[in-house]
Amino acid sequence: MDDKLVQEMLGDHSRNPRNYGELQSPDIEAEMTNPQCVGPTHPDGDRVSLQVALSDEGNIIEAVRFTGDGCTLSQAGASLLSEQMVGTAVSEIIEWDNEYIEERVRMELTPSRLQCAELVLTAFRQAVEDHD
């Protein structure tokens, strides 16, 4: 995919995030920040608050919602990855790696940009750890 299409896709997910909002009764939740990524619209860095509803067995994601603010990549990453989480096993999501994230955002990421893109995944892992 060319750079212009990637920028358009990420911009769309940032401006019109999927799964944005809050759940009534989440089973797990966590908030993560990335204070290294600051900008005019997010002087305190990136922030993502994640809420997840689990299946009765607790092993499949039934619903995901997030709120937050930050750079385009942190918010687009949260939108893109939250779409992938629904219907997926908790154990599978925990194993998502840099390569999986780069495939979703359709670009190679420097370590600092990876921190932005994976912020929602970091929140998910923290929520699961806190729940166990």
N, C-alpha and C positions, 0 to 999 in steps of 0.2 A: 504494500500500500504506500502511495507516495506521501511525502511530508504534508502537503496541503490537506489531503483527505484525513490524515491522522489528526492534524490540528483542528479540523472541522468536527471530527468525531469527539475529540476530547473537550472541545469548547461546548458542544451540544450537551454532553454529559455533565459538564460543570454548570452550565446555565439552567439546564432542565434535568436535574438529577433524578434517577429512578430510585424508588424505595426511600425517598426523603420523607422524614416525619418521625412520629413516635408510635410505638405499640401501646395498647391499653395495659396489657399484663405480660411483659417480657419474662422469659425464663432466665435469660442471662443478659448482662449488659456491662459495658465498660466505656470509659472515655480515655482517649489517648491524645497526646499533643506532640508536635514536632517544633520546638522553639527555634531550631536552626533555620527554618524556612520563613523568613519575614519579608513583607512587602507592604506597599501602600494600603492595600485592602485588608491586610492581616498582620498588623504590627507586632502581635504577640506570637506569631507563628501559626502553623496549621493545627486544627482541632477537629476531631471526629468523635461523636458519641454514638455508640452502636447498641441497638436493642434487637434481641433475637427470640423468636418463639420456636421451641423444639417440638418434635413429634412426641406422642405419649411415651414412646420408648426412650426418648431423649437422645436419639442418635442421628436424626435427620432434621435439617432446617426447614421449618414450615413457612416462616416469614422473617423478614429482615427490614429494619428501618434504621436510618442514621440521620443525624443532624451535624452541622459543623460549619466551619469556615476555614478559608486558607487559599492556597494557590490552586490554579486550575487542575494540576495533576493530582493533588490530594483529594479534591472533591470529585473529579472525574473518575479517579481510581476507586473511590468509595462507591460510586454509582455502578461502575462496570463490575467490580468484584461482588457487590451485593446482589446483582442480577444472577451471577454464577452460583452464589451460595444457596439460593432457594431450591429445595429438592435434593440437596447434596448432603452426604454424610459428614458429620462433625469431624471424624477421623481423617477424611479426605481433605477437607479444607485446611486443617492444621498442617498438612504436608505440602500445601502449595508453596512453591519456591520462587526464586527470582525469575527463572525462565517462564514459569506460568504467568506471572504478573506482566512480564515484558510481552508475552503473546497477547494478553488482553489489551494492553495499551498500545500495542503494535509499534513498539520502539525499544531500542536498547537504552538502558538507564544507567547513569552514573550512580555511585553509591548514595550521594545526597538526594538525587531525584528518586531513587528507589525508596528512600525513607518516606517521601511524600506519597508515592503511589501505593505503598503497602501499609499505610497508616490504619486503614480499616481492618486489614488482616491482623495487624499487631493488636488492635482493640479486640478482635474476635478471640485471638489466642489468650489474651488476658482474661476475658470474660469466661472462657471455658476453664481456665486455671482457677479462677476465683470460685467458680461453681463447684468444682471438684474438691 
